[in-house]
Amino acid sequence: MQSRICVLPGDGIGREVTEQAEKALGALQDRFGHSFDLEHGLIGGAAIDETGGPLPERTLQVCRGSDAVLMGAVGGPSWDGEPWEKRPEKGLLDIRKELGLFANLRPAVIFRELAGASLLRPDIVEGGIDLLVVRELTGGVYFGEPKGREEVDGSRAAYNTMRYSEEEIARIARVAFDSARKRGGRVCSVDKANVLVVSELWREVVREVAAEYPDVELSHMYVDNAAMQLVRDPSQFDVILTSNLFGDILSDEAASITGSIGLLPSASLSASGLGLFEPVHGSAPDIAGRDLANPLAAILSLAMLLRYSLGLEREALSVEGAVAAVLEQGYRPGDLAREGEAAVACSRMGDLVAAGIRESVSQ
């Protein structure tokens, strides 16, 4: 099989972690005989420095001509003082909009070998953490119009608009229900229908879509309660369906309770099948270039790329199995090493996972 993959390293540790994912791709080529054609592009601060903007047209062209996109991270203090149009984060929002990446999938799973790293009590962790946050990504308050700033009677004011159409809600709901069918068969839709009119519509449409999935159990929860329940008992959740703003917050919370965001991947999918895959962590400029980053989230994002955009389930399982095997053997990146344990460098972790892929038994 021949596939074209656009790699967008981005800023900070983005280049280091995507390099390790590329090692895993090389191992997959050796093991399964695939051909992965890689083309690199600019996004975020790196793009601003070279082209003057966070998302060059050339990058969009390469992405649109690819089967999938693998990204590192964007952002850093170097661009904090710039106007919004020249901020790295603007490039991230724009690429989601331009590529139609409306569905964000963030799995939060705790590896057995790392149960002790979770911030939750051991008796809570024993119940297991294996949930999927399905977040609508191109609507809601981040993109709603009107928005802006103004001065009224000498006082500054700012406003954003939270807006969702029936069609936007229905399509992300179907992603959640389809995902639940492949998992535990349960969807919890999170909203704020007790105070927000937009959430009233959200709940109505989700219920209508649920009628198409009689085999999937639907429940509803207000976002403030959901935030509490994620800490109190994460094992009660299978698939969490929610809006852009609420999903941004809840998916980061779900990431934190597993013990390290350095282990958590994500997928942003379009209706056409093109997807952008990236680790949940940020650009971590304080450790960039020092070979200290944890590359496992980027490597697991590659596994999601193989599964969701390329349809290579066996290969995805091979990557995930190699990551689990490396952890089981006791190797730990810096953010997971306990006191007295030697941390494994970013590049070394990439080598270990690649070797594990080459040596693994076919699924």
C-alpha positions in Angstrom: 0.0 0.0 0.0 1.2 3.5 -0.9 0.1 6.5 1.2 0.9 10.2 1.2 1.4 11.7 4.6 1.9 15.4 5.3 4.0 16.0 8.4 3.7 19.4 10.2 6.3 19.4 13.0 5.3 22.9 14.2 7.1 24.5 17.1 9.0 23.6 20.3 9.2 19.8 20.8 7.0 19.2 17.8 9.9 18.4 15.5 11.5 16.0 18.0 8.3 14.0 18.6 7.3 13.8 15.0 10.7 12.5 14.1 10.1 9.6 16.5 6.8 8.9 14.8 8.5 8.8 11.5 10.8 6.1 12.9 7.7 4.1 13.6 6.6 4.6 10.0 9.9 3.3 8.8 9.5 0.2 10.9 6.0 -0.3 9.5 7.4 -0.1 6.0 10.0 -2.7 6.8 7.5 -5.1 8.5 4.4 -4.8 6.4 5.8 -3.7 3.0 3.9 -0.4 2.8 5.2 2.8 1.2 4.7 6.0 3.0 5.6 9.1 1.1 6.2 12.0 3.5 6.1 15.7 2.7 6.8 18.3 5.4 5.1 21.6 5.8 5.1 24.7 8.0 2.5 25.7 10.6 2.4 27.9 13.7 5.3 29.9 14.8 7.7 28.2 12.4 5.5 29.3 9.6 5.2 32.9 10.9 9.0 33.2 11.1 9.5 31.9 7.6 6.4 33.2 5.7 4.8 35.9 7.9 1.7 33.9 8.6 0.7 30.8 10.8 -0.7 28.8 7.9 0.8 29.2 4.5 -1.2 28.3 1.4 1.5 25.8 0.4 0.9 23.9 3.6 -2.8 23.7 2.8 -2.1 22.5 -0.7 0.1 19.7 0.6 -2.4 18.7 3.2 -5.2 18.5 0.7 -3.1 16.3 -1.6 -2.3 13.9 1.2 -4.1 10.9 2.7 -3.5 12.1 6.3 -1.7 14.8 8.3 0.6 14.2 11.3 1.3 17.3 13.4 3.6 18.0 16.3 2.6 21.1 18.3 2.3 24.9 17.9 3.0 27.9 20.0 5.5 29.4 22.3 6.4 32.6 24.2 8.3 34.0 21.1 4.9 34.9 19.5 2.9 35.8 22.6 3.0 39.5 22.0 1.9 39.3 18.3 -1.6 40.2 17.1 -4.0 37.4 16.8 -3.6 37.0 13.0 0.1 36.3 13.6 -0.3 33.9 16.5 0.6 30.2 16.1 -2.8 29.1 17.5 -4.5 31.0 14.7 -2.9 28.5 12.3 -4.3 25.6 14.2 -7.9 27.0 14.2 -7.5 27.9 10.5 -6.4 24.4 9.4 -9.3 22.8 11.2 -11.7 25.1 9.3 -10.0 24.9 5.9 -9.8 21.1 6.0 -13.3 20.7 7.5 -11.9 18.9 10.5 -15.2 18.9 12.5 -14.7 15.9 14.8 -12.0 15.7 17.4 -11.4 12.3 19.0 -9.4 12.1 22.2 -9.0 8.8 23.9 -8.0 8.8 27.6 -6.6 5.4 28.6 -4.4 4.5 31.5 -1.7 1.9 30.9 -1.6 -0.8 33.5 2.1 -0.3 34.0 1.5 3.4 34.7 -1.5 3.2 37.1 0.6 4.7 39.9 1.3 7.9 37.8 -2.4 8.9 37.9 -3.3 11.8 40.2 -6.4 10.0 41.3 -6.7 7.7 44.4 -5.7 4.1 43.7 -9.2 2.8 44.5 -10.6 5.1 41.7 -7.9 4.1 39.2 -8.6 0.4 39.9 -12.0 1.0 38.2 -10.1 1.7 35.0 -9.8 4.7 32.7 -10.7 4.0 29.1 -12.9 6.7 27.6 -13.2 8.7 24.4 -14.1 12.4 24.2 -15.8 13.3 20.9 -15.6 17.1 20.6 -17.2 19.2 17.8 -14.3 21.2 16.4 -15.4 23.8 13.8 -18.4 25.5 15.4 -19.5 26.9 18.7 -18.1 29.9 20.5 -14.7 29.6 18.9 -16.0 30.3 15.4 -19.4 32.0 16.0 -20.2 35.4 14.6 -20.5 38.2 15.6 -17.4 38.5 17.8 -15.2 41.4 18.6 -14.2 44.2 20.9 -15.7 47.6 21.4 -15.6 50.6 23.7 -18.9 51.7 25.2 -18.9 55.0 27.2 -15.2 54.8 27.7 -15.3 51.2 29.0 -13.9 48.2 27.0 -16.1 45.3 26.2 -15.7 42.1 24.2 -18.1 39.5 22.9 -18.2 36.0 21.3 -21.2 34.1 19.9 -21.9 30.5 20.7 -23.8 29.1 17.7 -24.7 25.7 16.4 -26.9 24.5 13.6 -28.9 21.3 13.6 -26.7 19.9 10.9 -23.5 20.6 12.9 -24.8 18.9 16.0 -26.2 15.9 14.1 -23.0 15.1 12.3 -20.8 15.1 15.4 -23.4 13.1 17.3 -23.2 10.4 14.6 -19.5 10.2 15.1 -20.0 9.7 18.8 -22.7 7.0 18.3 -20.6 5.2 15.7 -17.6 5.2 18.0 -19.7 3.9 20.9 -20.8 0.9 18.7 -17.1 -0.1 18.5 -16.6 0.4 22.2 -18.9 0.0 25.2 -22.1 1.1 23.6 -22.7 4.2 25.8 -22.8 7.9 24.9 -22.9 10.7 27.5 -23.8 14.0 25.9 -22.5 16.9 27.9 -24.1 20.4 27.6 -25.4 23.3 29.7 -29.1 23.0 28.7 -30.3 24.4 32.0 -29.0 27.9 31.1 -28.0 28.0 27.4 -30.4 28.1 24.5 -27.8 26.6 22.2 -27.5 23.6 24.6 -31.3 23.1 24.5 -31.0 22.6 20.7 -27.9 20.4 21.2 -29.8 18.1 23.5 -32.9 18.0 21.2 -30.8 17.0 18.1 -28.7 14.5 20.0 -31.9 12.7 21.1 -33.2 12.6 17.6 -29.9 11.1 16.3 -30.0 8.6 19.2 -33.2 7.1 17.7 -31.0 5.9 14.8 -28.9 3.9 17.2 -31.2 1.8 19.4 -28.2 -0.4 20.4 -26.4 2.6 22.0 -27.4 3.9 25.5 -27.7 7.7 25.7 -27.4 9.8 28.8 -27.1 13.5 29.4 -25.0 15.5 31.9 -24.4 19.2 32.6 -20.8 20.2 31.9 -20.1 21.2 35.5 -21.2 17.9 36.8 -19.3 16.1 34.1 -16.1 17.8 35.2 -16.6 16.6 38.7 -17.6 13.1 37.7 -14.5 12.7 35.6 -12.4 13.0 38.7 -14.8 11.2 41.0 -15.4 8.1 38.8 -14.0 8.1 35.3 -14.9 4.5 34.8 -18.6 5.5 34.4 -17.8 7.0 31.0 -17.4 5.3 27.6 -17.9 8.0 25.0 -18.4 11.7 25.9 -20.0 13.8 23.3 -19.8 17.6 23.6 -19.3 21.0 22.0 -16.2 22.8 21.0 -15.7 24.8 24.2 -16.8 22.2 26.7 -14.8 19.5 24.8 -11.6 21.6 24.9 -11.8 21.7 28.7 -13.1 18.2 29.5 -10.6 16.5 27.1 -7.7 18.2 28.9 -9.1 17.2 32.2 -9.5 13.6 31.0 -5.9 13.8 29.8 -4.6 14.9 33.2 -6.2 12.2 35.2 -4.3 9.5 33.3 -1.0 10.6 34.7 0.7 12.3 31.8 -0.5 14.2 28.7 2.7 12.9 27.1 0.8 9.6 26.4 -2.4 10.9 24.9 -3.0 11.2 21.1 -5.8 12.8 19.2 -7.5 12.7 15.8 -9.4 15.5 14.0 -11.5 14.1 11.2 -13.3 15.5 8.2 -16.3 14.1 6.4 -14.1 13.1 3.5 -11.9 10.9 5.6 -8.9 13.2 5.7 -7.7 13.6 9.2 -5.1 15.5 11.2 -3.4 13.6 14.1 -1.5 15.2 16.9 -0.4 14.6 20.5 -2.5 16.4 23.1 0.5 18.0 24.8 1.8 21.5 23.8 5.1 22.7 22.4 7.0 22.7 25.7 9.6 25.3 24.6 11.4 24.9 27.9 12.7 21.5 27.0 12.8 21.9 23.2 16.0 20.7 21.5 17.2 18.9 24.6 16.0 15.3 23.7 13.9 15.3 26.9 10.4 15.2 25.3 8.0 12.2 25.6 7.3 11.1 22.0 4.7 8.4 22.9 1.7 10.6 22.3 3.0 11.5 18.9 3.6 7.8 18.1 0.1 6.8 19.4 -1.3 9.6 17.2 0.3 7.8 14.3 -1.6 4.7 15.3 -4.8 6.7 15.1 -3.8 8.0 11.7 -3.2 4.4 10.5 -6.6 3.3 11.9 -8.9 6.2 10.9 -7.4 7.7 7.7 -5.6 4.7 6.1 -7.8 1.8 7.4 -4.7 -0.1 8.6 -6.0 -1.7 11.8 -3.3 -4.4 12.0 -0.6 -1.8 11.7 -2.2 0.5 14.3 -2.3 -2.4 16.7 1.3 -3.1 16.0 2.3 0.5 17.0 0.1 0.4 20.1 1.5 -3.0 21.1 5.1 -1.8 20.7 4.4 1.2 23.0 2.8 -1.0 25.6 5.7 -3.5 25.4 8.3 -0.7 25.9 6.5 0.5 29.0 6.1 -3.0 30.3 9.9 -3.5 29.9 10.3 -0.6 32.3 11.5 2.2 30.0 10.2 5.6 31.0 10.4 9.0 29.3 11.3 11.9 31.5 7.7 12.9 32.5 6.9 9.4 33.7 10.2 8.5 35.4 9.8 8.1 39.2 12.4 9.2 41.7 15.4 7.0 41.3 14.5 5.9 37.8 16.6 6.8 34.8 14.7 8.7 32.2 15.0 7.6 28.6 15.7 10.2 26.0 13.2 11.1 23.4 15.2 9.7 20.5 15.9 6.5 22.4 12.2 6.0 23.1 11.6 6.3 19.3 14.3 3.7 18.6 12.8 1.3 21.2 9.3 1.6 19.8 10.5 1.2 16.2 12.5 -1.9 17.2 9.4 -3.3 18.9 7.3 -2.9 15.8 9.9 -4.8 13.7 10.0 -7.6 16.3 6.3 -7.8 17.1 4.2 -10.8 16.2 1.6 -10.0 13.5 -1.8 -9.3 14.8 
